[in-house]
Amino acid sequence: MTSVIFMGTPDFSVPVLQKIIADGYEVKAVVTQPDRPVGRKKVLTPPPVKKEALNHHLKVIQPEKLSGSDELEDIIALDADLIITAAFGQLLPKKLLDAPKLGCINVHASLLPELRGGAPIHHSIIRGYDKTGITIMYMAEKLDAGDIIRQREVGITDEDHVGTLHDKLSEAGAGLLSETLPLLISGKAERIPQDHEKATYAWNIKRDEEKINWNRPGREVFNQIRGLYPWPTAYTVFRDKPMKIQQVKLSKGNGSAGEIIEVSDEGILFATADDEAVLVTELQPSGKKKMTASDFLRGSQVKVGEKAQNE
């Protein structure tokens, strides 16, 4: 039986771990990030992969930083045949990359060499892609630069946001890994070098990228909002207070950028830099819970002509 060490942290990684277990591989350990404080009350919370691992009574290792740690030596000492990572959140040191006889492979949520980095799902929507996908790849010291084993495309529609696309890619990743492992173990897996000149990057989202600039074309604003929902969430400033914008539709309409040009039971229609307007259907005012735009309208007396702040 082939033995593996699985390394992953968020919800994206859970179906991948579940599939490895269901396929009958010996999981010697699960390596994940340390428990972190979550929410306003800062409750110490284990990452999703740890919860899943404990459900299966698997050994869990949680290094703050792998390189030079005691945990690194413990992982190497387990002498697993293969290391599989999926959104682990740390680069693997060369000493670990060289340890397993079958190597180290990664399940990455893009069609490499496009969208290397920590936020490929967000950026695939923000940049207006109509497709993305999963890459199973050998790991290298450089970020997401290893040789490709297999890839699978996943389409992106206007109805998708980060949450829906995340789930599609997570399931696709688990399935593609399941098909790939027998090829790798038997020595039949391909090894296709990436074209590094075509590499693009999807770095983690910064706070200043969350604010909506209504002076951009409607399609770009629409993509930004979908590409940040449900986390970390785009926001605008309305009546001098930040307001999170969560669910939107693309519509038509003209006005000054950021101006409310229509209010209805369906939502609040904001003008952009062109004739494509953005209809906000779900939002979260400062200090309040998220609500439908129609509920917000009932209590706030919003008027056509009011504007969201652009700067």
HELIX and SHEET records of a PDB file:
HELIX    1   1 ASP A   11  SER A   13  5                                   3    
HELIX    2   2 VAL A   14  ALA A   22  1                                   9    
HELIX    3   3 PRO A   48  ASN A   55  1                                   8    
HELIX    4   4 ASP A   70  ALA A   77  1                                   8    
HELIX    5   5 LYS A   94  LEU A   97  1                                   4    
HELIX    6   6 PRO A  120  ILE A  126  1                                   7    
HELIX    7   7 VAL A  162  ILE A  185  1                                  24    
HELIX    8   8 HIS A  196  LYS A  198  5                                   3    
HELIX    9   9 ARG A  207  GLU A  209  5                                   3    
HELIX   10  10 GLY A  218  ARG A  226  1                                   9    
HELIX   11  11 ALA A  293  SER A  300  1                                   8    
SHEET    1   A 7 VAL A  60  ILE A  61  0                                        
SHEET    2   A 7 GLU A  26  VAL A  31  1                                        
SHEET    3   A 7 SER A   3  GLY A   8  1                                        
SHEET    4   A 7 LEU A  82  ALA A  86  1                                        
SHEET    5   A 7 CYS A 104  HIS A 108  1                                        
SHEET    6   A 7 LYS A 131  TYR A 138 -1                                        
SHEET    7   A 7 ILE A 148  GLY A 155 -1                                        
SHEET    1   B 2 ARG A  36  VAL A  38  0                                        
SHEET    2   B 2 VAL A  43  THR A  45 -1                                        
SHEET    1   C 6 ILE A 260  SER A 264  0                                        
SHEET    2   C 6 GLY A 267  PHE A 270 -1                                        
SHEET    3   C 6 GLU A 276  PRO A 285 -1                                        
SHEET    4   C 6 LYS A 241  LYS A 252 -1                                        
SHEET    5   C 6 ALA A 234  PHE A 238 -1                                        
SHEET    6   C 6 ALA A 308  GLN A 309 -1                                        
SHEET    1   D 4 ILE A 260  SER A 264  0                                        
SHEET    2   D 4 GLY A 267  PHE A 270 -1                                        
SHEET    3   D 4 GLU A 276  PRO A 285 -1                                        
SHEET    4   D 4 MET A 291  THR A 292 -1                                        
END                                                                             
